């Protein structure tokens, strides 16, 4: 498994945990570094995702709600929601990550950690966000 894939897995797990036990962004990153056993490269990329999602969370959640036809954010499964948050962050705030990579990684994580429908659900929302929000 590549370093970035491992980092994304850790980031999604940590975002999920933070939703259950909210922390301030700086506390979250510090806690993340203390609780994770991984290479420096993996930790740095995962921390970038966690901090970025937390920093932009209000806008990210607004977009997920806007493009998740007929699903209120509160009704979306926590795993799927945090994978979506990571995907939106990568799509909109990480110019060094190609759109196709951000989409594929989120879809794959949805298939791995979510339900049977998670991959398709995540794909639909992120694809709409990618087309509508990145076109400007």
C-alpha positions as CSV (number, residue, x, y, z in Angstrom):
1,X,0.0,0.0,0.0
2,X,1.3,3.4,-0.9
3,X,2.0,6.1,1.7
4,X,-0.8,8.4,0.5
5,X,-3.4,5.6,0.6
6,X,-2.3,4.7,4.1
7,X,-2.5,8.4,5.1
8,X,-6.0,8.7,3.7
9,X,-7.1,5.7,5.6
10,X,-5.7,7.2,8.8
11,X,-7.2,10.6,8.1
12,X,-10.7,9.2,7.5
13,X,-10.5,7.1,10.7
14,X,-9.3,10.1,12.7
15,X,-12.0,12.4,11.2
16,X,-14.6,9.8,12.2
17,X,-13.2,9.7,15.7
18,X,-13.2,13.5,15.9
19,X,-16.8,13.6,14.9
20,X,-17.6,11.4,17.9
21,X,-15.2,13.3,20.2
22,X,-14.8,16.9,19.0
23,X,-11.5,18.6,19.5
24,X,-10.1,22.0,18.4
25,X,-8.1,21.7,15.2
26,X,-4.7,22.1,16.8
27,X,-5.6,19.6,19.5
28,X,-6.7,17.2,16.9
29,X,-3.5,17.3,14.9
30,X,-1.4,16.9,18.1
31,X,-3.5,14.0,19.2
32,X,-3.3,12.5,15.8
33,X,0.5,12.6,15.8
34,X,0.6,11.0,19.3
35,X,-1.8,8.2,18.5
36,X,-0.7,7.1,15.1
37,X,2.2,4.8,14.3
38,X,3.3,5.5,10.8
39,X,6.1,7.0,8.8
40,X,6.7,10.7,8.8
41,X,5.5,11.0,5.2
42,X,2.2,9.2,6.1
43,X,1.7,11.3,9.2
44,X,2.3,14.6,7.4
45,X,-0.1,13.9,4.6
46,X,-2.8,12.5,6.9
47,X,-2.4,15.6,9.2
48,X,-2.7,17.8,6.2
49,X,-6.0,16.2,5.3
50,X,-7.3,16.3,8.9
51,X,-6.3,19.9,9.5
52,X,-7.6,21.0,6.1
53,X,-10.9,19.3,6.5
54,X,-11.3,20.9,10.0
55,X,-10.3,24.3,8.7
56,X,-12.7,24.2,5.7
57,X,-15.4,22.0,7.3
58,X,-18.2,24.5,7.2
59,X,-17.8,25.1,3.4
60,X,-17.1,21.4,2.8
61,X,-20.3,20.4,4.7
62,X,-22.3,23.1,2.9
63,X,-21.2,21.6,-0.5
64,X,-21.9,18.0,0.5
65,X,-25.4,19.1,1.6
66,X,-25.9,21.0,-1.6
67,X,-24.9,18.1,-3.9
68,X,-26.2,15.1,-2.0
69,X,-29.7,15.2,-3.6
70,X,-32.3,14.4,-1.0
71,X,-29.9,13.6,1.8
72,X,-29.4,15.9,4.8
73,X,-25.9,15.9,6.1
74,X,-27.1,14.5,9.4
75,X,-28.5,11.5,7.7
76,X,-25.3,10.5,5.8
77,X,-23.5,7.6,7.4
78,X,-20.5,8.9,9.4
79,X,-17.9,6.9,7.4
80,X,-19.3,8.1,4.1
81,X,-19.5,11.7,5.4
82,X,-15.9,11.8,6.4
83,X,-14.7,10.2,3.2
84,X,-16.7,12.8,1.4
85,X,-15.2,15.6,3.5
86,X,-11.7,14.3,2.7
87,X,-12.6,14.0,-1.0
88,X,-14.0,17.5,-1.2
89,X,-11.0,18.9,0.6
90,X,-8.7,17.2,-1.9
91,X,-10.8,18.3,-4.9
92,X,-11.0,21.9,-3.9
93,X,-8.0,22.7,-1.8
94,X,-5.2,20.4,-3.0
95,X,-3.9,21.6,-6.4
96,X,-1.2,19.0,-6.2
97,X,-3.7,16.1,-6.3
98,X,-5.3,15.3,-9.7
99,X,-9.1,15.3,-9.7
100,X,-9.2,11.7,-10.9
101,X,-6.9,10.6,-8.1
102,X,-9.0,12.4,-5.4
103,X,-12.2,10.8,-6.8
104,X,-10.8,7.3,-7.2
105,X,-9.2,7.3,-3.7
106,X,-12.4,8.4,-2.0
107,X,-14.5,5.9,-4.0
108,X,-12.1,3.1,-3.1
109,X,-12.1,4.0,0.6
110,X,-15.9,4.1,0.5
111,X,-15.9,0.6,-0.9
112,X,-13.4,-0.6,1.7
113,X,-14.8,1.0,4.8
114,X,-18.4,1.8,4.0
115,X,-21.5,-0.1,2.9
116,X,-22.2,-1.8,-0.3
117,X,-23.6,1.4,-1.8
118,X,-20.9,3.7,-0.4
119,X,-18.7,3.8,-3.5
120,X,-21.5,4.8,-5.8
121,X,-22.9,7.3,-3.3
122,X,-19.5,8.9,-2.8
123,X,-18.8,8.9,-6.6
124,X,-22.1,10.7,-7.4
125,X,-21.6,13.5,-4.9
126,X,-17.9,14.1,-5.5
127,X,-18.4,13.9,-9.3
128,X,-21.1,16.7,-9.1
129,X,-19.0,18.8,-6.8
130,X,-16.0,18.4,-9.1
131,X,-17.9,19.4,-12.2
132,X,-19.8,22.3,-10.7
133,X,-17.4,23.8,-8.2
134,X,-14.1,23.3,-10.1
135,X,-15.4,24.7,-13.4
136,X,-15.3,28.3,-12.3
